[in-house]
């Protein structure tokens, strides 16, 4: 179909059209020569959805050209990229998305091994179909839209040249195996909007050295960071309540772990084979530790626990299997040393000579963390007797501080509280939302349901009628 179109005095060469056809509610056209083909998708009817193709084989109508397609241009109005549409189109180096695209189908670009960068459309809210960009071995850069809320199953599986990702502030969840075997990935910052990280999300990311978790995170799923061999440290947020099974198994460079005061459960095998781990600190909030959670952590030399009651935690089998506990120090509240020495549960495996009083327990909390915060001490810790503290209570806008209490005793309502720690102590900062009362009188009228005599105002505006 090569030829010339004349427009005035300017001659325009017509691009060769190699093949064309229909895919769902769209048309497709292949142009170019040799191994430099361009695939254009255009909406022709309905919602602009491409057809989904049921298997990864040669079911797409352009299957005979898959290795020769270099550029993919998705036209305005196209809303959905079909399942397996460009599966293992190994020559693709460029993809252009319009803002109309809201769905990228199952394995749509899986195996586009020449693709080095991708900019996702601003209208996209999720990558939940599975493997959309899996096995894109040369992908080094991803630009996520601020509209994206979830990254799903194996979205970037085995993108082995991906060194870093900047996740959007809109993201709320990272799904199953989303970045599995991204072996060049060195660091990840999880945005503040994320509340959960799914099973295996970063499993086998062998180059990963650091992870920054947001204060919003409540759970880390099973196998999330398994075999991240170079992960040296993790700092958990105070919002975290659970760590899944095998979550950090074989993170052999990890040396110490301090769990937040919000944590209630550690799953089975969560830190198994973390052979570089030397110290662990358990909070008073912890209620359960799963089977083999710290099995074969052979460098472990100290365990600190904040609970005054050795029976407060339920344990699975072989929590510390493969460790010579007779050489490991167990540091507990000074008031509870004898209780731990007489324990018959998992703590009974520690030598009495190595069960040590680590000091006096201080636990500081707000009655409602959404209304205010406390500074001046860790939320829970063991400290030497007579340590001096000054705590400060800070309410958020629209709230006020009521006062301090300890074991039901009133400690006053000044914003700051100074004291010397002489015994195990729990201190609570009490906050309350502001309320306002408005009373008005009508001149010659009557109060009714629309105009009551008084209003109690929290934050919503009121309208006087």
BELDA-V906035 format. One record per pair of residues at least 6 apart in sequence whose ideal C-beta (glycine too) atoms are under 7 Angstrom apart, sorted by the first residue. I is the first residue (numbers start at 1). J is the second residue. D is the distance in Angstrom with one decimal. If there is no record, write none. Layout:
i=I j=J d=D
i=I j=J d=D
//
This chain:
i=1 j=14 d=6.8
i=1 j=16 d=6.2
i=1 j=17 d=5.0
i=2 j=14 d=6.1
i=2 j=16 d=5.4
i=3 j=14 d=4.8
i=4 j=11 d=5.5
i=4 j=13 d=6.4
i=4 j=14 d=6.8
i=5 j=12 d=4.9
i=5 j=14 d=6.1
i=15 j=31 d=4.6
i=15 j=32 d=6.9
i=16 j=31 d=6.1
i=16 j=32 d=6.6
i=16 j=33 d=5.9
i=17 j=29 d=6.3
i=17 j=31 d=5.4
i=18 j=30 d=4.3
i=18 j=31 d=6.4
i=18 j=32 d=6.8
i=18 j=37 d=6.4
i=18 j=65 d=7.0
i=19 j=30 d=4.6
i=19 j=62 d=6.6
i=19 j=65 d=6.8
i=20 j=27 d=6.8
i=20 j=28 d=6.5
i=20 j=29 d=4.5
i=20 j=30 d=6.8
i=21 j=28 d=5.7
i=21 j=61 d=5.1
i=23 j=50 d=4.9
i=23 j=51 d=4.6
i=23 j=61 d=7.0
i=23 j=82 d=6.6
i=24 j=49 d=5.0
i=24 j=50 d=4.7
i=24 j=51 d=3.7
i=24 j=82 d=6.6
i=25 j=43 d=6.6
i=25 j=44 d=6.4
i=25 j=45 d=4.8
i=25 j=46 d=4.0
i=25 j=47 d=6.3
i=25 j=48 d=5.6
i=25 j=49 d=5.1
i=26 j=41 d=5.2
i=26 j=42 d=6.0
i=26 j=43 d=5.5
i=26 j=44 d=6.0
i=26 j=48 d=6.2
i=26 j=50 d=5.2
i=26 j=78 d=5.8
i=27 j=42 d=5.0
i=27 j=44 d=5.1
i=28 j=39 d=6.4
i=28 j=41 d=5.5
i=28 j=62 d=6.7
i=29 j=40 d=4.8
i=30 j=37 d=5.4
i=30 j=39 d=5.6
i=30 j=62 d=6.3
i=30 j=65 d=5.9
i=31 j=37 d=6.9
i=31 j=38 d=5.2
i=32 j=38 d=5.2
i=35 j=68 d=4.8
i=35 j=70 d=6.9
i=35 j=91 d=6.2
i=36 j=70 d=5.2
i=37 j=65 d=6.0
i=37 j=68 d=4.8
i=37 j=69 d=4.9
i=37 j=70 d=6.1
i=38 j=70 d=7.0
i=38 j=71 d=4.3
i=38 j=73 d=6.4
i=39 j=62 d=6.8
i=39 j=69 d=5.0
i=39 j=72 d=5.0
i=40 j=73 d=4.8
i=40 j=75 d=6.5
i=41 j=50 d=6.4
i=41 j=74 d=5.0
i=41 j=75 d=5.8
i=41 j=78 d=5.5
i=42 j=75 d=4.1
i=43 j=75 d=6.3
i=43 j=77 d=3.5
i=43 j=78 d=5.1
i=47 j=79 d=5.4
i=48 j=77 d=4.6
i=48 j=78 d=4.6
i=48 j=79 d=4.6
i=48 j=100 d=6.6
i=49 j=79 d=5.8
i=49 j=80 d=4.1
i=50 j=78 d=6.9
i=50 j=80 d=5.8
i=50 j=81 d=5.8
i=50 j=82 d=3.8
i=50 j=85 d=6.0
i=51 j=82 d=5.1
i=52 j=82 d=4.6
i=52 j=83 d=4.0
i=52 j=105 d=5.9
i=53 j=59 d=4.5
i=53 j=60 d=5.3
i=53 j=82 d=5.9
i=53 j=83 d=5.7
i=53 j=84 d=4.4
i=53 j=85 d=6.6
i=55 j=84 d=6.9
i=56 j=84 d=5.1
i=56 j=87 d=4.8
i=56 j=107 d=6.3
i=59 j=84 d=7.0
i=60 j=84 d=6.8
i=60 j=85 d=6.4
i=66 j=88 d=6.6
i=66 j=89 d=4.7
i=67 j=90 d=5.5
i=67 j=91 d=5.4
i=68 j=91 d=5.9
i=69 j=89 d=5.1
i=69 j=91 d=5.8
i=69 j=92 d=5.8
i=70 j=91 d=5.2
i=70 j=92 d=6.4
i=70 j=93 d=5.6
i=71 j=94 d=4.8
i=72 j=86 d=6.3
i=72 j=92 d=5.9
i=72 j=95 d=4.7
i=73 j=96 d=4.8
i=74 j=81 d=7.0
i=74 j=96 d=6.3
i=74 j=97 d=5.3
i=74 j=98 d=5.8
i=74 j=101 d=6.2
i=75 j=98 d=6.5
i=76 j=98 d=4.6
i=76 j=100 d=5.9
i=77 j=100 d=5.3
i=78 j=98 d=6.5
i=78 j=100 d=6.0
i=78 j=101 d=6.2
i=79 j=100 d=5.5
i=79 j=101 d=6.2
i=79 j=102 d=5.4
i=79 j=103 d=6.7
i=80 j=102 d=7.0
i=80 j=103 d=4.3
i=80 j=105 d=6.7
i=81 j=101 d=6.6
i=81 j=103 d=6.8
i=81 j=104 d=4.8
i=81 j=105 d=5.2
i=81 j=108 d=4.7
i=82 j=105 d=5.0
i=82 j=108 d=6.8
i=83 j=105 d=4.0
i=83 j=106 d=4.1
i=83 j=107 d=6.6
i=83 j=108 d=6.7
i=84 j=106 d=6.8
i=84 j=107 d=5.3
i=84 j=108 d=6.9
i=85 j=105 d=6.3
i=85 j=108 d=4.9
i=86 j=92 d=6.3
i=86 j=108 d=6.0
i=86 j=109 d=5.1
i=86 j=112 d=6.3
i=87 j=107 d=5.3
i=87 j=110 d=5.4
i=87 j=111 d=5.9
i=88 j=110 d=6.9
i=88 j=111 d=3.5
i=89 j=112 d=5.5
i=90 j=111 d=6.7
i=90 j=112 d=6.9
i=90 j=113 d=4.9
i=90 j=114 d=6.2
i=91 j=114 d=5.6
i=92 j=112 d=4.5
i=92 j=114 d=6.0
i=92 j=115 d=5.5
i=93 j=114 d=5.0
i=93 j=115 d=6.2
i=93 j=116 d=6.8
i=95 j=109 d=7.0
i=95 j=118 d=5.9
i=97 j=120 d=6.7
i=97 j=121 d=4.1
i=98 j=121 d=6.5
i=99 j=121 d=5.3
i=99 j=122 d=5.0
i=99 j=123 d=4.9
i=100 j=123 d=6.3
i=101 j=121 d=4.6
i=101 j=123 d=6.2
i=101 j=124 d=6.4
i=102 j=123 d=5.2
i=102 j=124 d=6.2
i=102 j=125 d=6.9
i=104 j=127 d=6.4
i=104 j=129 d=6.5
i=104 j=132 d=4.7
i=105 j=129 d=5.3
i=106 j=129 d=4.4
i=106 j=130 d=4.9
i=106 j=131 d=6.5
i=107 j=130 d=6.7
i=107 j=131 d=4.2
i=107 j=132 d=7.0
i=107 j=134 d=6.7
i=108 j=132 d=5.3
i=109 j=115 d=7.0
i=109 j=132 d=6.0
i=109 j=133 d=5.2
i=109 j=136 d=6.8
i=110 j=131 d=4.6
i=110 j=133 d=6.9
i=110 j=134 d=4.4
i=110 j=135 d=5.6
i=111 j=135 d=4.8
i=112 j=136 d=5.2
i=113 j=136 d=6.5
i=113 j=137 d=4.9
i=113 j=138 d=6.1
i=114 j=138 d=6.1
i=115 j=136 d=5.0
i=115 j=138 d=6.5
i=115 j=139 d=5.6
i=116 j=138 d=5.2
i=116 j=139 d=6.3
i=116 j=140 d=5.5
i=116 j=141 d=6.9
i=117 j=140 d=6.6
i=117 j=141 d=3.9
i=118 j=133 d=6.7
i=118 j=139 d=6.8
i=118 j=142 d=5.7
i=119 j=143 d=4.2
i=120 j=143 d=6.5
i=120 j=144 d=5.8
i=120 j=145 d=5.4
i=121 j=145 d=6.4
i=122 j=145 d=4.6
i=122 j=147 d=5.9
i=123 j=147 d=6.5
i=124 j=145 d=5.6
i=124 j=147 d=6.3
i=124 j=148 d=5.9
i=125 j=147 d=5.3
i=125 j=148 d=6.2
i=125 j=149 d=5.4
i=126 j=148 d=6.9
i=126 j=149 d=6.1
i=126 j=150 d=4.5
i=126 j=152 d=6.7
i=127 j=151 d=5.1
i=127 j=152 d=5.5
i=127 j=155 d=4.7
i=128 j=150 d=5.7
i=128 j=152 d=3.5
i=128 j=175 d=7.0
i=129 j=152 d=6.9
i=130 j=152 d=6.5
i=130 j=153 d=4.3
i=130 j=154 d=6.0
i=131 j=154 d=4.8
i=131 j=157 d=6.2
i=132 j=155 d=5.6
i=133 j=139 d=6.5
i=133 j=155 d=6.3
i=133 j=156 d=5.4
i=133 j=159 d=6.7
i=134 j=154 d=5.2
i=134 j=156 d=6.8
i=134 j=157 d=3.9
i=134 j=158 d=6.2
i=135 j=157 d=6.5
i=135 j=158 d=5.0
i=136 j=159 d=5.3
i=137 j=160 d=5.5
i=137 j=161 d=6.7
i=138 j=161 d=5.6
i=139 j=159 d=4.6
i=139 j=161 d=6.4
i=139 j=162 d=5.7
i=140 j=161 d=5.1
i=140 j=162 d=6.2
i=140 j=163 d=6.8
i=142 j=165 d=6.0
i=144 j=167 d=6.4
i=144 j=168 d=4.6
i=145 j=168 d=6.6
i=146 j=168 d=5.0
i=146 j=169 d=6.5
i=146 j=170 d=5.2
i=147 j=170 d=6.0
i=148 j=168 d=5.2
i=148 j=170 d=5.8
i=148 j=171 d=6.0
i=149 j=170 d=5.7
i=149 j=171 d=6.2
i=149 j=172 d=5.0
i=150 j=172 d=6.4
i=150 j=173 d=4.7
i=150 j=175 d=6.4
i=151 j=171 d=6.9
i=151 j=174 d=5.4
i=151 j=175 d=6.0
i=151 j=178 d=4.8
i=152 j=175 d=4.1
i=152 j=178 d=6.8
i=153 j=175 d=5.5
i=153 j=176 d=4.5
i=153 j=177 d=6.3
i=154 j=176 d=7.0
i=154 j=177 d=4.7
i=154 j=178 d=6.8
i=154 j=180 d=6.3
i=155 j=178 d=4.9
i=156 j=162 d=6.5
i=156 j=178 d=6.4
i=156 j=179 d=5.3
i=156 j=182 d=6.3
i=157 j=177 d=6.1
i=157 j=180 d=5.0
i=157 j=181 d=6.4
i=158 j=180 d=7.0
i=158 j=181 d=4.5
i=159 j=182 d=5.3
i=160 j=181 d=7.0
i=160 j=182 d=6.8
i=160 j=183 d=5.1
i=160 j=184 d=6.0
i=161 j=184 d=5.5
i=162 j=182 d=4.9
i=162 j=184 d=6.1
i=162 j=185 d=5.7
i=163 j=184 d=4.9
i=163 j=185 d=6.3
i=163 j=186 d=5.8
i=164 j=185 d=6.9
i=164 j=186 d=6.5
i=164 j=187 d=6.1
i=165 j=188 d=6.6
i=167 j=190 d=6.8
i=167 j=191 d=5.2
i=168 j=191 d=6.7
i=169 j=191 d=5.1
i=169 j=192 d=7.0
i=169 j=193 d=6.0
i=170 j=193 d=6.3
i=171 j=191 d=5.3
i=171 j=193 d=5.8
i=171 j=194 d=5.7
i=172 j=193 d=5.3
i=172 j=194 d=6.0
i=172 j=195 d=6.1
i=173 j=194 d=6.5
i=173 j=195 d=7.0
i=173 j=196 d=5.4
i=173 j=198 d=6.8
i=174 j=194 d=6.4
i=174 j=197 d=5.0
i=174 j=198 d=5.9
i=174 j=201 d=4.8
i=175 j=198 d=4.3
i=175 j=201 d=6.9
i=176 j=198 d=4.8
i=176 j=199 d=5.0
i=176 j=200 d=6.1
i=177 j=200 d=4.2
i=177 j=201 d=6.7
i=177 j=203 d=6.5
i=178 j=198 d=6.9
i=178 j=201 d=4.9
i=179 j=185 d=6.4
i=179 j=201 d=6.2
i=179 j=202 d=5.2
i=179 j=205 d=6.3
i=180 j=200 d=5.7
i=180 j=203 d=5.0
i=180 j=204 d=6.0
i=181 j=204 d=4.6
i=182 j=205 d=5.3
i=183 j=204 d=7.0
i=183 j=205 d=6.7
i=183 j=206 d=5.1
i=183 j=207 d=6.0
i=184 j=207 d=5.5
i=185 j=205 d=4.8
i=185 j=207 d=6.1
i=185 j=208 d=5.6
i=186 j=207 d=5.1
i=186 j=208 d=6.3
i=186 j=209 d=5.6
i=187 j=209 d=6.4
i=187 j=210 d=5.0
i=188 j=202 d=6.9
i=188 j=208 d=6.9
i=188 j=211 d=5.2
i=189 j=212 d=4.4
i=190 j=212 d=6.4
i=190 j=213 d=5.5
i=190 j=214 d=5.4
i=190 j=217 d=6.7
i=191 j=214 d=6.2
i=192 j=214 d=4.1
i=192 j=215 d=6.6
i=192 j=216 d=5.5
i=193 j=216 d=6.3
i=194 j=214 d=5.9
i=194 j=216 d=6.3
i=194 j=217 d=6.1
i=195 j=216 d=5.4
i=195 j=217 d=6.3
i=195 j=218 d=5.3
i=196 j=218 d=6.5
i=196 j=219 d=5.0
i=196 j=221 d=7.0
i=197 j=220 d=5.3
i=197 j=221 d=5.8
i=197 j=224 d=5.3
i=198 j=221 d=4.8
i=199 j=221 d=4.4
i=199 j=222 d=4.8
i=199 j=223 d=5.6
i=199 j=224 d=7.0
i=200 j=223 d=4.2
i=200 j=224 d=6.5
i=201 j=221 d=6.8
i=201 j=224 d=5.1
i=202 j=208 d=6.4
i=202 j=224 d=6.0
i=202 j=225 d=5.3
i=202 j=228 d=6.4
i=203 j=223 d=5.1
i=203 j=226 d=4.7
i=203 j=227 d=6.4
i=204 j=227 d=4.9
i=205 j=228 d=5.2
i=206 j=227 d=6.8
i=206 j=228 d=6.7
i=206 j=229 d=5.1
i=206 j=230 d=6.5
i=207 j=230 d=5.8
i=208 j=228 d=4.6
i=208 j=230 d=6.3
i=208 j=231 d=5.4
i=209 j=230 d=5.1
i=209 j=231 d=6.3
i=209 j=232 d=5.8
i=210 j=233 d=6.8
i=211 j=234 d=5.9
i=213 j=235 d=6.9
i=213 j=236 d=6.2
i=213 j=237 d=5.0
i=214 j=237 d=6.3
i=215 j=237 d=4.7
i=215 j=238 d=6.7
i=215 j=239 d=5.4
i=216 j=239 d=6.0
i=217 j=237 d=5.3
i=217 j=239 d=5.7
i=217 j=240 d=5.7
i=218 j=239 d=5.6
i=218 j=240 d=6.4
i=218 j=241 d=5.3
i=219 j=241 d=6.4
i=219 j=242 d=4.8
i=220 j=243 d=5.0
i=220 j=244 d=5.8
i=220 j=247 d=5.2
i=221 j=244 d=4.6
i=222 j=244 d=3.9
i=222 j=245 d=4.6
i=222 j=246 d=5.7
i=222 j=247 d=6.5
i=222 j=267 d=6.6
i=223 j=246 d=4.7
i=223 j=247 d=6.8
i=224 j=244 d=6.5
i=224 j=247 d=4.9
i=225 j=231 d=6.3
i=225 j=247 d=6.1
i=225 j=248 d=5.1
i=225 j=251 d=6.2
i=226 j=246 d=5.3
i=226 j=249 d=4.7
i=226 j=250 d=6.2
i=227 j=250 d=4.7
i=228 j=251 d=5.2
i=229 j=250 d=6.9
i=229 j=251 d=7.0
i=229 j=252 d=5.4
i=229 j=253 d=6.3
i=230 j=253 d=5.3
i=231 j=251 d=4.7
i=231 j=253 d=6.0
i=231 j=254 d=5.8
i=232 j=253 d=4.8
i=232 j=254 d=6.5
i=232 j=255 d=6.6
i=233 j=254 d=7.0
i=234 j=257 d=6.9
i=236 j=259 d=6.1
i=236 j=260 d=4.9
i=237 j=260 d=6.4
i=238 j=260 d=4.7
i=238 j=261 d=6.4
i=238 j=262 d=5.3
i=238 j=379 d=6.4
i=239 j=262 d=5.9
i=240 j=260 d=5.3
i=240 j=262 d=5.7
i=240 j=263 d=5.7
i=241 j=262 d=5.6
i=241 j=263 d=6.3
i=241 j=264 d=5.2
i=242 j=264 d=6.5
i=242 j=265 d=4.7
i=243 j=266 d=5.1
i=243 j=267 d=5.9
i=243 j=270 d=5.3
i=244 j=267 d=4.6
i=245 j=267 d=3.6
i=245 j=268 d=4.4
i=245 j=269 d=5.7
i=245 j=270 d=6.3
i=245 j=290 d=6.2
i=246 j=269 d=4.8
i=246 j=270 d=6.6
i=247 j=267 d=6.4
i=247 j=270 d=4.9
i=248 j=254 d=6.6
i=248 j=270 d=6.0
i=248 j=271 d=5.1
i=248 j=274 d=6.4
i=249 j=269 d=5.5
i=249 j=271 d=7.0
i=249 j=272 d=4.8
i=249 j=273 d=5.9
i=250 j=273 d=4.7
i=251 j=274 d=5.3
i=252 j=273 d=7.0
i=252 j=274 d=6.4
i=252 j=275 d=5.2
i=252 j=276 d=5.5
i=253 j=276 d=5.4
i=254 j=274 d=5.0
i=254 j=276 d=5.9
i=254 j=277 d=5.5
i=255 j=276 d=5.3
i=255 j=277 d=6.3
i=255 j=278 d=5.5
i=256 j=277 d=7.0
i=256 j=278 d=6.1
i=256 j=279 d=4.6
i=257 j=271 d=7.0
i=257 j=277 d=6.7
i=257 j=280 d=5.2
i=258 j=281 d=4.4
i=259 j=281 d=6.4
i=259 j=282 d=6.1
i=259 j=283 d=5.3
i=259 j=286 d=6.8
i=260 j=283 d=6.5
i=261 j=283 d=4.6
i=261 j=284 d=6.8
i=261 j=285 d=5.3
i=261 j=379 d=4.3
i=261 j=380 d=4.4
i=262 j=285 d=6.1
i=263 j=283 d=5.7
i=263 j=285 d=5.8
i=263 j=286 d=5.7
i=264 j=285 d=5.8
i=264 j=286 d=6.4
i=264 j=287 d=4.8
i=265 j=287 d=6.3
i=265 j=288 d=4.7
i=266 j=289 d=4.9
i=266 j=290 d=6.2
i=266 j=293 d=5.3
i=267 j=290 d=4.7
i=268 j=290 d=3.4
i=268 j=291 d=4.3
i=268 j=292 d=6.1
i=268 j=293 d=6.4
i=268 j=316 d=6.0
i=269 j=291 d=6.9
i=269 j=292 d=4.9
i=269 j=293 d=6.5
i=269 j=295 d=6.9
i=270 j=290 d=6.6
i=270 j=293 d=5.0
i=271 j=277 d=6.4
i=271 j=293 d=6.0
i=271 j=294 d=5.2
i=271 j=297 d=6.3
i=272 j=292 d=5.3
i=272 j=294 d=7.0
i=272 j=295 d=4.5
i=272 j=296 d=6.3
i=273 j=296 d=5.1
i=274 j=297 d=5.1
i=275 j=296 d=6.7
i=275 j=297 d=6.6
i=275 j=298 d=5.3
i=275 j=299 d=6.0
i=276 j=299 d=5.7
i=277 j=297 d=4.5
i=277 j=299 d=6.1
i=277 j=300 d=5.8
i=278 j=299 d=5.1
i=278 j=300 d=6.3
i=278 j=301 d=5.4
i=279 j=301 d=6.9
i=279 j=302 d=4.7
i=280 j=294 d=6.9
i=280 j=300 d=6.9
i=280 j=303 d=5.2
i=281 j=304 d=4.3
i=282 j=304 d=7.0
i=282 j=305 d=4.5
i=282 j=306 d=6.6
i=283 j=306 d=5.5
i=283 j=380 d=5.4
i=284 j=306 d=4.3
i=284 j=307 d=4.9
i=284 j=363 d=6.1
i=284 j=380 d=5.5
i=286 j=313 d=5.5
i=287 j=313 d=6.2
i=287 j=314 d=6.6
i=288 j=313 d=6.5
i=288 j=314 d=4.7
i=289 j=313 d=6.1
i=289 j=315 d=5.3
i=289 j=316 d=6.6
i=289 j=319 d=5.4
i=290 j=316 d=4.6
i=291 j=316 d=3.4
i=291 j=317 d=5.0
i=291 j=318 d=6.2
i=292 j=318 d=4.9
i=292 j=319 d=6.9
i=292 j=321 d=6.0
i=293 j=319 d=5.3
i=294 j=300 d=6.9
i=294 j=319 d=6.0
i=294 j=320 d=5.4
i=295 j=318 d=5.9
i=295 j=321 d=4.4
i=295 j=322 d=5.3
i=296 j=322 d=3.9
i=297 j=323 d=6.1
i=298 j=322 d=6.6
i=298 j=323 d=6.3
i=300 j=323 d=5.6
i=300 j=328 d=5.7
i=301 j=328 d=5.8
i=301 j=329 d=6.6
i=302 j=328 d=6.6
i=302 j=329 d=4.4
i=302 j=331 d=6.2
i=303 j=328 d=6.2
i=303 j=330 d=5.3
i=304 j=331 d=4.3
i=304 j=358 d=6.2
i=304 j=382 d=6.8
i=305 j=332 d=5.6
i=306 j=333 d=7.0
i=306 j=361 d=5.9
i=306 j=380 d=5.2
i=306 j=382 d=6.6
i=307 j=313 d=6.8
i=308 j=333 d=5.0
i=308 j=335 d=6.2
i=308 j=336 d=4.5
i=308 j=361 d=6.4
i=308 j=424 d=6.1
i=310 j=339 d=5.3
i=310 j=340 d=5.0
i=310 j=343 d=4.1
i=310 j=345 d=6.6
i=310 j=347 d=5.1
i=311 j=345 d=6.7
i=315 j=345 d=6.1
i=315 j=346 d=4.6
i=319 j=346 d=5.3
i=320 j=346 d=6.9
i=320 j=349 d=6.5
i=325 j=349 d=4.5
i=325 j=350 d=5.1
i=326 j=351 d=4.4
i=328 j=350 d=6.4
i=328 j=354 d=6.4
i=329 j=354 d=4.9
i=329 j=356 d=5.8
i=330 j=340 d=6.4
i=330 j=347 d=6.5
i=330 j=350 d=4.3
i=330 j=354 d=6.1
i=330 j=355 d=4.7
i=330 j=356 d=6.9
i=331 j=356 d=5.2
i=331 j=358 d=3.8
i=331 j=382 d=7.0
i=332 j=340 d=5.0
i=332 j=355 d=6.6
i=332 j=357 d=6.8
i=332 j=358 d=6.3
i=333 j=358 d=6.9
i=333 j=360 d=7.0
i=333 j=361 d=4.4
i=333 j=382 d=6.2
i=333 j=424 d=5.9
i=334 j=357 d=3.3
i=334 j=358 d=6.9
i=334 j=359 d=5.9
i=334 j=360 d=6.3
i=335 j=424 d=5.5
i=337 j=355 d=6.0
i=337 j=357 d=4.7
i=340 j=347 d=5.2
i=340 j=355 d=5.1
i=341 j=352 d=4.8
i=341 j=355 d=5.3
i=358 j=382 d=4.1
i=359 j=382 d=4.1
i=359 j=383 d=4.9
i=359 j=384 d=5.1
i=359 j=385 d=6.7
i=360 j=382 d=6.9
i=360 j=383 d=5.7
i=360 j=385 d=5.3
i=360 j=421 d=5.1
i=360 j=423 d=6.2
i=360 j=424 d=5.9
i=361 j=382 d=5.9
i=361 j=424 d=4.3
i=362 j=377 d=6.2
i=362 j=381 d=6.0
i=362 j=383 d=5.9
i=362 j=421 d=5.6
i=362 j=425 d=5.4
i=363 j=379 d=7.0
i=363 j=380 d=4.7
i=363 j=426 d=4.7
i=364 j=374 d=5.4
i=364 j=377 d=5.3
i=364 j=379 d=5.5
i=364 j=391 d=6.5
i=364 j=427 d=5.2
i=365 j=379 d=6.5
i=365 j=428 d=5.5
i=366 j=372 d=5.6
i=366 j=373 d=6.4
i=366 j=374 d=5.7
i=366 j=429 d=4.9
i=366 j=431 d=6.2
i=367 j=428 d=5.7
i=367 j=430 d=4.7
i=367 j=431 d=6.3
i=368 j=431 d=5.8
i=371 j=395 d=6.3
i=371 j=396 d=6.2
i=371 j=399 d=4.4
i=371 j=431 d=3.8
i=371 j=432 d=6.9
i=371 j=433 d=6.3
i=372 j=393 d=6.1
i=372 j=394 d=5.8
i=372 j=395 d=4.0
i=372 j=396 d=5.9
i=372 j=399 d=5.9
i=372 j=401 d=6.4
i=372 j=429 d=6.6
i=372 j=431 d=3.9
i=373 j=394 d=5.4
i=374 j=391 d=5.8
i=374 j=393 d=5.7
i=374 j=429 d=4.8
i=375 j=392 d=5.1
i=376 j=389 d=6.0
i=376 j=390 d=5.3
i=376 j=391 d=4.0
i=376 j=392 d=5.5
i=377 j=389 d=5.4
i=377 j=391 d=6.2
i=383 j=421 d=5.7
i=385 j=421 d=6.8
i=385 j=422 d=6.2
i=386 j=420 d=5.2
i=386 j=421 d=6.7
i=386 j=422 d=6.4
i=387 j=421 d=4.8
i=388 j=420 d=5.5
i=389 j=418 d=6.9
i=389 j=419 d=5.9
i=389 j=421 d=6.4
i=390 j=416 d=5.9
i=390 j=418 d=4.6
i=391 j=416 d=6.7
i=391 j=417 d=4.7
i=391 j=427 d=6.9
i=392 j=415 d=6.1
i=392 j=416 d=5.1
i=393 j=401 d=4.7
i=393 j=415 d=5.5
i=393 j=429 d=4.3
i=395 j=401 d=5.1
i=395 j=431 d=5.2
i=398 j=433 d=6.3
i=398 j=434 d=5.3
i=398 j=459 d=6.2
i=399 j=431 d=5.4
i=399 j=432 d=6.5
i=399 j=433 d=5.2
i=399 j=434 d=6.1
i=400 j=432 d=6.1
i=400 j=434 d=5.9
i=401 j=413 d=6.9
i=401 j=415 d=6.1
i=401 j=429 d=6.9
i=401 j=431 d=5.8
i=402 j=413 d=6.5
i=402 j=430 d=4.2
i=402 j=431 d=6.5
i=402 j=432 d=5.4
i=403 j=410 d=6.5
i=403 j=412 d=6.1
i=403 j=413 d=3.5
i=403 j=430 d=5.8
i=404 j=411 d=3.8
i=404 j=412 d=6.1
i=404 j=417 d=5.1
i=404 j=427 d=6.1
i=404 j=429 d=6.1
i=405 j=411 d=6.2
i=405 j=428 d=5.0
i=405 j=430 d=6.3
i=406 j=425 d=6.0
i=406 j=426 d=6.2
i=406 j=427 d=4.9
i=407 j=426 d=6.3
i=411 j=417 d=6.1
i=433 j=458 d=6.2
i=435 j=456 d=6.0
i=435 j=457 d=6.7
i=435 j=458 d=6.2
i=436 j=457 d=4.3
i=437 j=454 d=6.1
i=437 j=456 d=6.1
i=438 j=454 d=6.8
i=438 j=455 d=4.6
i=438 j=457 d=6.5
i=439 j=453 d=6.4
i=439 j=454 d=5.1
i=442 j=451 d=6.8
i=447 j=453 d=5.2
i=450 j=465 d=4.8
i=451 j=464 d=6.9
i=451 j=465 d=5.9
i=455 j=462 d=5.4
//
